[in-house]
Amino acid sequence: MTAAALRVSLDRHASLLRLTLARPKANIVDAAVIGALADAFAAHRDPGPLRAALIDAEGPHFSFGASVEEHLPAQCAAMLKGLHGLLVAMLEWPRPILVAVKGQCLGGGLELALAGSLIFASKDAQLGQPEMKLGVFAPAASCLLPLRVNQPAAEDLLFSGRSIGADEASALGLVHAVADDPEAAALAYFDQHLAPKSAAALGYAVRAAREGMLPEVKRRIAAVEKLYLEGLMKTRDANEGLAAFIAKRQPVWEHI
């Protein structure tokens, strides 16, 4: 299962960890993908000569998001624990994490990208947190988006559920660079700016840059996970929205 979910390799003379989502076209961020990514970062917890990691995806889209089925009441606690554990592990990983995005980058897929360092997007990329359309909110993005963009812009994306193109995402500071080939752009950035550096120095630079941010993000992720499970998931509309999506019908909100 892990091998099918994610392709793991070393590139650039073993100085770059390559992690490729390998189940196109949707590249759903489900338990298998979360587990495979967590295993990959755990296996390189002491990254040695690695200067960075690069997350990209096979097919025309980065990811349609997390598994809606795994958001249902019976599974959502385990799903959120796994996803949030992965995102924290990425934030704690002592090297930059580059993310190359093309096509749709939605929901849990965007949350995955937000836990990286720099996002490189194709010109046709669409980024968004559509969870509100299903009657739920995006827990990790609620914590990570405001670190990328200003609070009003983060709230716009979180409350509306709308997707934005790569140029708008770049203007907001969500995307580092827009390119015809985001994978090539990320590799070029790595070759120019990271490959010549000391891996040890990069590790300390990452830790220093996140020293003030990381404890607060971990606290907030735990708090919003509790809010999601103990508050939101007890509402009628959250369960209706998820059920309606799976049944491919329009939800009927009762606002409770």
N, C-alpha and C positions, 0 to 999 in steps of 0.2 A: 504493500500500500504506500509506504513512504517513497519508494523509488518512483512510483507512478505519479505521485503528487508533486514532487520537487526534484529537479536535477541539480546536483551539487558538484562543483569542480573547482580546481585552482587554476588561475590564469596569471599571465604576466610573470612568468618564472616563479610561481607560487607566492606572489606578493599580493594577490587579489583573490578573495573568496567569491566565487560566482554562485548565486542562488537563483534558479529559474523556475518560476511557477510553470508546471508542465501538464496542465489539463485544460487546453483551450477547447472552445473559445471563451468559456465563461471564467475559467480559473477561479472557481469559488473558493473562498477562504473558509474551509470547513475544518473539522477536527483533524483530518489527515494532513492537510497543509500546515495547520498550526503546529501539529506535533513534529512534522518533518523540519520546519523552520526552527523550532525550539531545539531539536536535536542537533541541527547544524551549528547553531550558535553555541550550544553547550559543548560540542566537540571541539570548538575553537575558542573556548573561554579564555585560555591563555594563547593569544593569537601569534605570539612570536614574531616572525618577520613579516607577517601580513600588514599591509598598510591600510587596507579598507575591505569592505564587502560591497558587492553590487547585486541588487535584487532587480530582476527583470521578468519577463513572461513570454512564453510561446504564444503564437497566434496573434490576431489583430487587436486583442484587448488585454489590458493588464489584469483586471478583475471586475466581475459584476458585483462582488461583495461577499458577505458572509452567507452561510447556509440559513435560509429562512426556517427550514424545518428544525434546525438546531436552536432556533430562538423560541420554540414552543416551550410551554412551562416545564415539561418533563426533562428538557435538556439544557435550558438556557443558563442555569447556574454553572454547570460544568463547562459549557461553551465559553461563557464570559470569563471564568477563572482561567481557562487555557489561553484565550486570546490576550487577556490583560497580562498574564504572566509572560507571554511571548513579547509583548510590546515593552514591558519593563526590562526584560532581558536585553532587548535591542538598545534601549536607552542606556543601559548599564554596560553594553559591550564597548571595550576600550579602543575602538577604531571608528573612523567615519563610515557610515553606511550610505552609499549612493543608491538611488532608486530611479529606474528608467521606465517611464509610463507611456503607454500608447493606447488609443481608443478609450474605452470606458474604464474609469478608475473610481469605483463607487463603494459606499458603505464601508464594510470591513476591509476592503481593498485599499481605500484611501486612508483608513486608520493605520494600516500596515505601512503605507508610504510615509505617513506623518511621523512615525517612530524612527524613520531614517534621518539622515543629516541633510542631504540635498536631493531635490526631485528634478529630474530632467524629463520634459514632456514633449510628445510629438505635437505637431500643429493641429491635429485632429482630436487631441485628447479632450475628454470630458471628465471633470472631477466633481464629485458631489457626495453629500450625505443624505440619501433619500429616505432615511428611516421614518421621518415624520409622516410620510405618505402611507406608512403601514400602521400608524398609531403608536409608534415607539420612538425613542430618541437614541442618539449615538453616544454611548457612554465615554469611550476613549477619546473620540473626536471632541467631545465637550471640554476635555482637558487639554488636548493637544492643539486643536485649531487656533485658540487664542494666542498660543506661542508663536504661530506662524504669521498671523494676520492680526489686525486690530480687533478689539472686542465687538464693535458693531458689525464688522464684516463676518466674523465668526458666527455671530448670532443670526445674521441673514442666512447663511448657508445651513445652519443647524435647524432653524425654525421653518424655513421655506421648503427645504429638501430639494432645492433646485441644483442643477449641475451648471458648471461654468466651463468655458473653453480655456485653452492653454494660455492665450494672451491675457485674459482677465485674471487668471490664476497667477501669472507672472507679475502683473501690475500690483496685485495684492501682496506679493512676496511669498505666496504659497509655493510657487514653482521657481527654481533657480534659473533654468534656461529652457527655451523652446527651440526645438531642432527638428529637421526632417527625420533624422534617425536618433532618437534619444539614447539608445544604447551606445552608439558611436560617440555621441557627445559626452556621455558619462565616462566612457573609456578615455577619451581625449583629456577630460578634466583630470582623471586619475593619472594618466601618463605625465601631464605637465605639472600638476600641483602636489600630488601625493607620492607617486613612485620615487621621486628623488629624496624624500624625507626619511629621517630616522623613524623606524617603527616605534621605538621606545618613546621618542619625543611626541609622536602623534598620540600615543596612548595617554600620556600625561596631559596633553593639550585637550583631548576629549573630556577627560575627567575634570579638568579645571573649568572648561566652558560650561559644564553641566552641574557643577558643585552646588550652586544655589537653587537651580531649577529642579533637579531630580527628586529630592525629598518631598517637595510640594506636589509634584506630579504624581508620585506614588500615593501620597495621602489623598489626593483628589480622585484618582482612579478608584481607590478602595471605597471612597464615599459615594461616588456616582454609581458604582456597581451595586452597592447596598440600596441606593435610591431606586435603581432599575428593578431589582429583584423584590424588594419589600414594599415598594410603592407602586411603580408603573405596572408591573405584571399582575397586580391584584385588581387592576381596572378592567372593566368590561371591554372598553374600546381597544386596548392593546391586544387582547386575545381575539377580538373580532377582526382587527386589521390583519393580523398574521394569518388567521383562518381564511379570510377573503383572498389574500394573495395566493395562498396555496390552491384555493378552489378556482382561481382565475375569475373572480367576480369583484364588483365594486363593494367596498365596505359600507356598512350602514352605522353611522356614529350615533351614539346616544349620550355622549359627553359625560360618561361616568366610568 
